[in-house]
Amino acid sequence: MMEDLSLHILDVVENAVAAGATRVRIAVNENEKRDVLTIRVADNGRGMAREVRERALDPFFTTARKRTGLGLPLLAQAARQTDGDLALESVPGKGTKVIARFRYRHLDRQPLTKMAQTMLTLVVGHPEVEFGYRHRRNGRDFRFTSGTYFRQAGRAALDPRVVGTMRRALQAGLKRIGTT
């Protein structure tokens, strides 16, 4: 079991990149008043055929060389244990969308505490991918787009100054909306 929901996001996005995605959109919406946390990851990768999509939540099915594909099944389990659900939409040649919903105040909901680190890891690890990240918390909104920083730095993603600027922007933006 993963300890933090941000690690589920990391796993889903790594699968998107492995499927050829060049654009990934991550949206997190925390709404305490409605008692709902929604995580949405959409990509423009290869997508899945109907047969693969139908088996994608089976922990004993994988299209990779490993024996099990636990990422989506574990995320689905994490959502279900909070009276939530997981929806998977995918079109071959167009991409995939994963939407996980959780009861926000449910005792068994895993925390969502490492989004700045998760986003920085994804952006630095995959500078060829354009990442968009939107995080809403109780009506307050933070947006981050990796392309903004690369345009300013000429795609020098691993330049320590650019990485530091992105880290500070992520941390400050998440702090401003009241999350970490």
C-alpha positions as semicolon CSV with decimal commas, in nm:
position;residue;x (nm);y (nm);z (nm)
1;M;0,000;0,000;0,000
2;M;0,129;0,345;-0,083
3;E;0,148;0,585;0,211
4;D;0,057;0,910;0,039
5;L;-0,184;0,984;-0,244
6;S;0,088;1,184;-0,418
7;L;0,273;0,855;-0,474
8;H;-0,033;0,716;-0,655
9;I;-0,024;1,025;-0,877
10;L;0,346;0,969;-0,943
11;D;0,275;0,609;-1,045
12;V;-0,014;0,698;-1,277
13;V;0,192;0,970;-1,445
14;E;0,497;0,743;-1,487
15;N;0,268;0,497;-1,667
16;A;0,141;0,780;-1,888
17;V;0,497;0,876;-1,982
18;A;0,580;0,510;-2,052
19;A;0,275;0,510;-2,285
20;G;0,426;0,794;-2,487
21;A;0,250;1,094;-2,333
22;T;0,401;1,432;-2,419
23;R;0,136;1,623;-2,223
24;V;0,000;1,536;-1,879
25;R;-0,262;1,732;-1,684
26;I;-0,299;1,671;-1,311
27;A;-0,592;1,821;-1,122
28;V;-0,653;1,789;-0,748
29;N;-0,968;1,927;-0,591
30;E;-1,004;1,925;-0,212
31;N;-1,352;2,027;-0,103
32;E;-1,398;1,985;0,271
33;K;-1,749;2,133;0,267
34;R;-1,869;1,864;0,024
35;D;-1,642;1,600;0,188
36;V;-1,481;1,515;-0,147
37;L;-1,124;1,486;-0,272
38;T;-1,089;1,431;-0,647
39;I;-0,769;1,347;-0,831
40;R;-0,769;1,358;-1,211
41;V;-0,476;1,266;-1,437
42;A;-0,521;1,303;-1,813
43;D;-0,260;1,235;-2,080
44;N;-0,218;1,225;-2,455
45;G;-0,036;0,891;-2,462
46;R;-0,119;0,580;-2,664
47;G;-0,439;0,506;-2,475
48;M;-0,572;0,156;-2,413
49;A;-0,770;-0,083;-2,624
50;R;-1,107;-0,183;-2,477
51;E;-0,975;-0,526;-2,369
52;V;-0,684;-0,369;-2,180
53;R;-0,901;-0,099;-2,024
54;E;-1,148;-0,362;-1,899
55;R;-0,868;-0,549;-1,719
56;A;-0,664;-0,247;-1,605
57;L;-0,794;-0,265;-1,246
58;D;-0,708;-0,635;-1,212
59;P;-0,391;-0,658;-0,996
60;F;-0,280;-0,973;-1,183
61;F;-0,292;-0,809;-1,526
62;T;-0,017;-0,601;-1,681
63;T;0,106;-0,506;-2,024
64;A;0,459;-0,459;-1,889
65;R;0,723;-0,728;-1,843
66;K;0,662;-0,746;-1,469
67;R;0,413;-0,998;-1,333
68;T;0,158;-0,762;-1,181
69;G;0,028;-0,414;-1,255
70;L;-0,060;-0,280;-0,912
71;G;-0,072;0,097;-0,968
72;L;-0,432;0,142;-1,079
73;P;-0,570;-0,142;-0,864
74;L;-0,407;0,009;-0,552
75;L;-0,543;0,355;-0,634
76;A;-0,890;0,207;-0,690
77;Q;-0,866;0,023;-0,357
78;A;-0,755;0,342;-0,178
79;A;-1,057;0,527;-0,321
80;R;-1,305;0,247;-0,245
81;Q;-1,190;0,216;0,117
82;T;-1,306;0,577;0,166
83;D;-1,646;0,515;0,001
84;G;-1,507;0,666;-0,318
85;D;-1,446;0,528;-0,665
86;L;-1,215;0,527;-0,964
87;A;-1,312;0,591;-1,325
88;L;-1,089;0,509;-1,619
89;E;-1,142;0,651;-1,966
90;S;-0,909;0,570;-2,252
91;V;-0,914;0,595;-2,629
92;P;-0,645;0,428;-2,839
93;G;-0,427;0,692;-3,001
94;K;-0,574;0,976;-2,794
95;G;-0,482;0,912;-2,431
96;T;-0,611;0,813;-2,092
97;K;-0,791;0,984;-1,807
98;V;-0,794;0,849;-1,451
99;I;-1,036;1,004;-1,201
100;A;-1,024;0,897;-0,837
101;R;-1,274;1,026;-0,582
102;F;-1,237;0,998;-0,205
103;R;-1,447;1,098;0,092
104;Y;-1,231;1,379;0,224
105;R;-1,286;1,320;0,597
106;H;-1,293;0,941;0,584
107;L;-1,075;0,789;0,855
108;D;-0,903;0,559;0,602
109;R;-0,819;0,825;0,343
110;Q;-0,448;0,841;0,283
111;P;-0,291;1,185;0,321
112;L;-0,202;1,405;0,027
113;T;0,109;1,579;0,154
114;K;0,393;1,556;-0,097
115;M;0,259;1,723;-0,410
116;A;0,540;1,978;-0,444
117;Q;0,801;1,701;-0,433
118;T;0,597;1,477;-0,663
119;M;0,553;1,748;-0,924
120;L;0,918;1,849;-0,909
121;T;1,025;1,485;-0,948
122;L;0,803;1,445;-1,254
123;V;0,910;1,770;-1,421
124;V;1,283;1,719;-1,364
125;G;1,263;1,349;-1,451
126;H;1,073;1,413;-1,774
127;P;1,160;1,756;-1,913
128;E;1,031;1,645;-2,254
129;V;0,676;1,623;-2,114
130;E;0,459;1,931;-2,066
131;F;0,301;1,911;-1,722
132;G;0,002;2,109;-1,610
133;Y;-0,097;2,095;-1,244
134;R;-0,401;2,255;-1,088
135;H;-0,477;2,225;-0,720
136;R;-0,799;2,363;-0,572
137;R;-0,861;2,360;-0,200
138;N;-1,187;2,490;-0,062
139;G;-1,228;2,737;-0,348
140;R;-0,866;2,858;-0,355
141;D;-0,673;2,778;-0,670
142;F;-0,308;2,716;-0,761
143;R;-0,181;2,644;-1,113
144;F;0,160;2,533;-1,232
145;T;0,275;2,468;-1,588
146;S;0,620;2,325;-1,653
147;G;0,642;2,489;-1,994
148;T;0,648;2,833;-1,830
149;Y;0,981;2,756;-1,664
150;F;1,132;2,587;-1,967
151;R;1,049;2,878;-2,195
152;Q;1,229;3,108;-1,953
153;A;1,529;2,876;-1,919
154;G;1,555;2,746;-2,274
155;R;1,469;2,388;-2,172
156;A;1,757;2,374;-1,923
157;A;1,544;2,167;-1,685
158;L;1,828;2,040;-1,477
159;D;1,980;2,382;-1,421
160;P;1,980;2,410;-1,039
161;R;1,845;2,766;-1,058
162;V;1,544;2,655;-1,263
163;V;1,481;2,358;-1,033
164;G;1,504;2,587;-0,730
165;T;1,264;2,836;-0,885
166;M;1,014;2,559;-0,961
167;R;1,046;2,415;-0,609
168;R;0,982;2,754;-0,451
169;A;0,685;2,823;-0,682
170;L;0,526;2,486;-0,600
171;Q;0,581;2,522;-0,225
172;A;0,458;2,882;-0,213
173;G;0,154;2,814;-0,430
174;L;0,045;2,514;-0,226
175;K;0,104;2,700;0,099
176;R;-0,104;2,992;-0,030
177;I;-0,408;2,766;-0,080
178;G;-0,358;2,599;0,258
179;T;-0,204;2,267;0,165
180;T;0,148;2,122;0,155
